[in-house]
Amino acid sequence: MRVTKIACIGAGYVGGPTMSVIAQKNPHIQVTVVDLNKARIDSWNAHDLNEIPIYEPGLAEVVGEARGRNLFFSTDVDGAIREADLIFISVNTPTKTYGKGKGQAADLKFIELCARQIADVAQSNKIIVEKSTIPVRTAATIKNILDNTGQGVQFQVLSNPEFLAEGTAIQDLHHPDRILIGGEDPEAIAALKAVYEAWVPSERIITTNLWSSELSKLVANAFLAQRVSSINSISELCEVTGANVEEVAHAIGQDSRIGSKFLKASVGFGGSCFQKDLLNLVYIARSYNLHEVANYWEQVILLNDHQKIRFAEKIINSMYNTVNGKKIAFMGWAFKKNTNDTRESAAIYVADHLLEEQAQLTVYDPKVSAIQMYKDLDALGNRSPEENRALLKVVNDPMEAAKDAHGLAILTEWDEFKSLDWMQIKTVMKKPAFIFDGRKLLDAEEMKALGFIYYAIGEKH
């Protein structure tokens, strides 16, 4: 099988960047990214590359190189399906908000709709690639739908999960630790492998059966999230014993069996994957009556939720047990630096907790829009949209956020926050001036020398 045309259904955080790099590295292959959301496609086609819908360092340059040459963004889903030899399914698989599995299981309705649309439209043999994060054995569902079209078209289904970290996605795509391809048909696997071999050494391309590939994605995120919750649990112990969580993390990270990555104590993990995939893993384990397994992984989520609430409570308790009417500046809203993604961001939940106490929040984030911040809060449904807009203000300047604030909380580890004029910020804040560093971004001694009352996670105060 030789691939000359690729289609990707879904122009989101995975489909857009992944297909852009595939097109960049395979100039002989036509890559078309399709989505029914016209506004999103228009953004991908924007003349000004700074207006593409996803902020990711290096992405604009990759899109600029390939777009119009062999990379195209379109709303013509049927046309792209008909022409493609290989189709990536990269649509959203959110946690279910209804029915059986509500709050834990992955909602596969968009995956099924894609499979049915491919089955209805395809007129020639296709390789179908699961790129979305899905529960184990979803490929069987897709294959069953495709094989019952009655049109005589042959489909091979592969699993090719993504292992990107937002903020470093282009670097991760250019220099991946591994590419994982799960499947049963050797020719289909070889065809997809050849696409990646344009730039990835073949020894980094792992092939497995379908089910191992599907499960590996969930397990990888579960293990990473577990490390974050583990060090966050120790941060609370450090605060009451006088140990320093950074020193503890450094000491254990030097053990080659443990390693140093994902041992950064913080206000909690966020993003589109960790919580969703953990919940999915818990649901799958429970569905097979593996209750001890489910309880084990569920605790990782519970500890993460606890860390966010604990941080918000620390703000309230430190500020004389009330934040009613007090202005608190938030530095950051994105779930991590170098992305405009806010899904499951700790900032949302810390803000929500403080707004319940009638705090007045002023937020600065260099990449997240006010529209997105209000959408995140409104989605929780704890207050009316009018109340959220009355209690939370979004500004474009960190100094304006800090002006007359009783306290300042760092929720995202943007590099620019390190170099702010903290002496000037101290001058414009109410006294005593509190800093709550949820990312351990600043130098504690320097902040205290400037006269701040400084709190960082994992240090005794």
Residue pairs with C-beta under 8 A, 6 or more apart in sequence:
1 85
1 127
1 187
1 188
1 190
1 191
2 85
2 191
2 194
3 29
3 85
3 86
3 127
3 191
3 192
3 194
3 195
4 28
4 29
4 30
4 85
5 29
5 30
5 32
5 83
5 84
5 85
5 86
6 19
6 22
6 29
6 30
6 31
6 32
6 84
6 85
6 86
6 87
6 88
6 195
7 32
7 33
7 34
7 80
7 81
7 83
7 84
7 86
7 87
7 88
8 15
8 18
8 19
8 31
8 32
8 33
8 34
8 87
8 88
8 90
8 131
9 15
9 34
9 35
9 77
9 80
9 81
9 87
9 88
9 89
9 90
9 91
9 114
9 117
10 33
10 35
10 88
10 89
10 90
10 91
10 92
10 131
10 132
11 33
11 34
11 35
11 37
11 40
11 41
11 44
11 53
11 73
12 35
12 40
12 54
12 90
12 91
12 92
13 54
13 166
13 169
13 272
13 341
14 90
14 131
14 132
14 162
14 164
15 33
15 35
15 88
15 90
15 131
16 33
16 44
16 52
16 53
16 54
16 59
17 54
17 56
17 59
17 62
17 164
17 169
17 170
17 173
18 88
18 90
18 131
18 162
18 164
18 173
19 31
19 33
19 71
19 88
20 59
20 62
20 63
20 66
20 67
20 71
21 62
21 170
21 173
21 174
22 29
22 31
22 195
23 29
23 31
23 66
23 69
23 70
23 71
24 62
24 65
24 66
24 71
25 198
25 199
26 70
26 195
26 198
27 66
27 69
27 70
28 70
29 70
29 195
30 70
30 72
30 83
31 66
31 70
31 71
31 72
32 72
32 73
32 74
32 80
32 83
32 84
33 44
33 71
33 72
33 73
33 74
34 41
34 73
34 74
34 75
34 76
34 77
34 80
35 41
35 73
35 75
35 77
36 75
36 77
38 75
40 53
41 73
41 74
41 75
43 51
43 52
43 53
44 52
44 53
44 63
44 73
45 67
45 73
46 52
49 60
49 61
49 63
49 64
50 60
52 59
52 60
52 63
54 340
54 341
55 338
55 339
55 340
55 367
56 166
56 167
56 169
56 170
56 338
56 339
57 167
57 168
57 170
57 171
57 338
58 170
58 171
59 169
59 170
62 170
63 71
67 73
74 80
77 117
78 117
78 121
81 87
81 117
81 118
81 121
81 122
81 126
82 121
82 122
82 123
82 124
84 126
85 126
85 127
85 191
86 126
86 127
86 129
86 191
86 192
86 195
87 118
87 126
87 127
87 128
87 129
88 129
88 131
88 160
89 111
89 114
89 115
89 128
89 129
89 130
89 131
89 132
89 142
90 131
90 132
91 110
91 111
91 113
91 114
91 132
92 110
92 132
93 106
93 107
93 108
93 110
93 111
93 132
93 133
93 134
93 276
94 106
94 107
94 276
95 103
95 104
95 105
95 106
95 107
95 275
95 276
95 279
95 280
96 102
96 103
96 104
96 105
96 106
96 107
97 103
97 107
101 283
103 279
104 279
104 280
104 282
104 283
104 286
105 135
105 279
105 280
105 283
106 133
106 134
106 135
106 276
106 280
106 283
108 134
108 135
108 138
108 141
110 132
111 130
111 132
111 134
111 138
111 141
111 142
112 141
112 142
112 145
115 128
115 141
115 142
115 145
115 146
116 145
118 126
118 128
118 146
118 155
119 145
119 146
119 148
119 149
119 151
120 149
122 149
122 151
122 153
122 155
123 151
123 153
124 153
125 153
125 154
125 155
126 153
126 154
126 155
126 156
127 155
127 156
127 158
127 188
127 191
127 192
128 142
128 146
128 155
128 156
128 157
128 158
129 157
129 158
129 159
129 160
129 192
130 138
130 139
130 142
130 157
130 158
130 159
130 160
130 161
130 214
131 160
131 161
131 162
133 161
133 162
133 217
133 218
133 221
133 273
133 276
133 277
133 280
134 214
135 214
135 218
135 280
135 283
135 284
136 211
136 214
136 215
136 218
136 284
137 211
137 214
138 214
139 157
139 159
139 182
139 210
139 211
139 214
142 157
143 155
143 157
146 153
146 155
146 157
147 155
156 183
156 184
156 185
156 187
156 188
157 183
157 210
158 181
158 182
158 183
158 185
158 188
158 189
158 192
158 210
159 180
159 181
159 182
159 183
159 210
159 213
159 214
160 179
160 180
160 181
160 182
160 192
160 213
161 180
161 213
161 214
161 216
161 217
162 217
163 172
163 176
163 177
163 178
163 180
163 217
163 220
164 172
164 173
165 172
166 271
166 272
166 335
166 336
166 338
166 339
166 341
167 336
167 337
167 338
167 339
168 338
174 199
176 200
176 204
177 204
178 204
178 205
178 206
179 196
179 200
179 204
179 205
179 206
180 206
180 208
180 213
180 216
180 217
181 189
181 192
181 193
181 205
181 206
181 207
181 208
181 213
182 207
182 208
182 209
182 210
182 211
182 212
182 213
182 214
182 216
183 189
183 192
183 207
183 209
183 210
183 213
184 209
184 210
189 207
193 202
193 205
193 207
196 205
197 205
208 216
217 277
218 277
218 280
218 281
218 284
219 281
221 273
221 274
221 277
221 278
222 277
222 278
222 281
222 297
222 300
224 262
224 274
225 269
225 274
225 275
225 277
225 278
225 300
225 301
225 304
226 297
226 300
227 261
227 262
227 263
228 262
228 264
228 266
228 268
228 269
228 274
228 304
229 269
229 299
229 300
229 301
229 303
229 304
229 307
231 245
231 249
231 262
231 263
231 264
231 265
232 265
232 266
232 268
232 303
232 304
232 307
232 457
233 303
234 245
234 248
234 265
234 458
235 245
235 265
235 307
235 457
235 458
236 307
236 310
236 458
237 243
238 244
238 245
238 248
238 458
238 459
238 460
239 457
239 458
239 459
239 460
239 461
240 460
241 460
242 460
243 460
244 458
244 459
245 265
245 440
245 457
245 458
245 459
246 265
246 440
246 458
248 458
249 260
249 263
249 264
249 265
250 260
252 258
252 263
253 259
253 260
253 261
253 263
254 260
264 440
265 440
265 457
265 458
266 307
266 346
266 413
266 438
266 439
266 440
266 457
267 307
267 308
267 311
267 346
267 350
267 411
267 438
267 439
267 457
268 304
268 305
268 307
268 308
268 311
268 346
268 349
269 275
269 304
269 335
269 344
269 346
270 335
270 336
270 342
270 343
270 344
270 345
270 346
271 335
271 336
271 341
271 343
271 344
271 345
272 341
272 343
272 344
274 304
274 344
275 301
275 304
275 344
276 344
278 297
278 298
278 300
278 301
279 301
281 297
282 294
282 297
282 298
282 301
283 294
285 291
285 293
285 294
285 297
286 294
305 349
307 346
307 457
308 346
308 349
308 350
308 353
309 349
309 353
311 346
311 350
311 409
311 436
311 438
311 457
312 349
312 350
312 353
312 354
313 353
314 436
314 455
315 323
315 328
315 350
315 354
315 407
315 409
315 434
315 436
316 322
316 323
316 354
316 357
318 407
318 434
318 436
318 453
318 455
319 326
319 406
319 407
319 434
322 357
323 354
323 357
323 358
323 359
323 406
323 407
324 357
324 358
324 359
325 358
325 359
325 360
326 359
326 360
326 406
326 407
327 359
327 360
327 361
327 362
327 404
327 405
327 406
327 430
328 354
328 359
328 360
328 361
328 362
328 405
328 406
328 407
328 408
328 409
329 361
329 362
329 363
329 364
329 398
329 401
329 402
329 405
329 407
329 408
329 409
329 429
330 347
330 350
330 351
330 361
330 362
330 363
330 364
330 401
330 408
330 409
330 411
331 364
331 365
331 398
331 401
331 408
331 409
331 410
331 411
331 412
331 414
331 417
332 347
332 364
332 365
332 410
332 411
332 412
332 413
332 414
332 417
332 439
333 342
333 345
333 347
333 348
333 363
333 365
333 368
333 372
333 373
333 376
333 411
333 412
334 340
334 341
334 342
334 345
334 347
334 365
334 367
334 368
334 412
334 414
335 341
335 342
335 343
335 344
335 345
335 346
335 347
335 412
336 412
336 413
337 412
337 413
337 414
337 415
339 367
340 367
340 368
340 369
340 372
342 348
342 368
342 372
342 373
342 376
345 376
345 411
345 412
346 411
346 438
347 363
347 411
347 412
348 376
348 377
348 380
350 409
350 411
350 438
351 361
351 363
351 377
351 392
352 377
352 380
352 382
354 361
355 361
355 377
355 382
355 383
355 387
355 388
355 391
355 392
356 382
358 391
359 391
360 391
360 392
360 393
361 391
361 392
361 393
362 392
362 393
362 394
362 395
362 400
362 401
362 405
363 373
363 392
363 393
363 394
363 395
363 401
364 394
364 395
364 396
364 397
364 398
364 400
364 401
365 373
365 412
365 414
366 414
366 416
370 394
373 392
373 394
374 385
374 388
374 389
374 392
377 383
377 388
377 392
378 385
378 388
383 391
395 401
398 416
398 417
398 420
398 425
399 421
399 424
399 425
399 428
401 408
402 408
402 425
402 428
402 429
403 428
403 429
404 428
404 429
404 430
405 429
405 430
405 433
406 429
406 430
406 433
406 434
407 433
407 434
407 435
407 436
408 425
408 429
408 433
408 434
408 435
408 436
409 435
409 436
409 437
409 438
410 417
410 435
410 436
410 437
410 438
410 439
410 441
410 442
411 438
411 439
412 439
413 439
413 441
417 441
417 442
418 441
418 442
422 442
422 446
422 447
422 450
422 452
423 450
425 433
426 433
426 450
426 451
426 452
432 453
433 451
433 452
433 453
434 452
434 453
434 454
434 455
435 442
435 447
435 452
435 453
435 454
435 455
436 455
437 447
437 454
437 455
437 456
437 457
438 457
440 456
440 457
440 458
442 454
442 456
444 454
444 456
444 459
447 454
448 454
455 461
